[in-house]
Amino acid sequence: MKLYYAPGACSLAPHIALEEVGAPFELSRVDLATNQQNSAEYLRVNPKARVPALVDGDFVLTEAPAILRYIAARHPAAGLWPWDPRQEARCAEWLNWLSSTIHVAFVHVRRPARYASEPRAVEEVATTGKMTAHHLWRMVDERIAAGPWAIGERYSVADQLLVVYWNWGRGPVLGFDMEREFPHWTAHARRIAARPAVRRAFAVEGLTLPS
């Protein structure tokens, strides 16, 4: 398999998953700062001009939740996807909520000009987006409080995607005090940071582990 990624992006979750399953894989970095995602070469892989993209032979898959599900299904022995109907539904619920709502709230702060053109409106989008993000981060913190993992006692791909957004929360765009404001989510991030596969992925991408 070959994973196209950008350091710290939502492609971090599939990267962790690949490290967890222990199968051979190749990484190909997409430099978002130089707009490489819009290069002709990368658009042939993913016309959406986004990361991640996973190539497995002649099969190309995009969207982090789908890639996570695929990696887990291809390597069932790793136990990253729950097959109990209720646990499976809960895991899918997390992946959908994170990608469709949490991610979108962050982008309203990160790239407000996508949603407005007038300078004052752009500023309002960013301000409102940050308020929305804070509310959503609080919801995640409350939902994950029972622990130890997103769906209870079982570690899954949902946890791998959760650590991406925890990392974004402490970053310069949102600047949240994750330990003080979201202690349950921070405890979860520290648990996942203790896993060797997570440590390897963070090291390769040049990221600081949750501490």
C-alpha positions, 0 to 999 in steps of 0.5 A: 500500500502507498499512503499520500499524506501531509504531516499533521493532516487527517492523513495521520490517522491512516498512517497510524493504522498502517503502523498498527497493522504491521504490513509493508507500506510506503509513504508519499508526502504531499506538500500543501504549502507549495500547493502540491495537492493541485499538481497534475501528478497528484490530481491523477491520484486524487482529483479532489486535491486532498489528502489522504489517498491510499493506493493498493495495487490498482485500487485508489481510495480517498477520505480518511474514514473510508481508508481507516475502514479499509485498512482495518478490514484488510488486516482483521487480526489487528482488531482495529474494527469492531464487528459486534453490530453495536460497537461497529455502529458506534465506531462508524458514528465517531468517524462520521461525526469527526469528518462531517462536523468536527473537521468542517468547524475547524476549516471555518477557522483555518480557511474562512475565505472559503465561506465568505468574500468580504473582509468583515464577513471572513472575520466573522466566519473565523470568529463564529467557527472558533466558537463552534469548534470550542463547543464541539471540542467540549462535546467530544471531551464529554463523550470520551470521558467514560473511556478508556477508548472511543467505543469503550474497552476496545481500541479502534480506528476511531481513536486514531482519528480522534488524536488528529483533532486533539492535535489540531485543538492545541495547534496555532489555528485554534490554540485551545488549552487542551489539558485545562479545557478538555481533560478527558480528551487529553487523557485519551490522547496520552493513552494513545500516545503510549502506543508504539505505532502512534509514536512511530507515526508522530516521529515520521511526521515530525509531530510532538506527542501528546504529553 
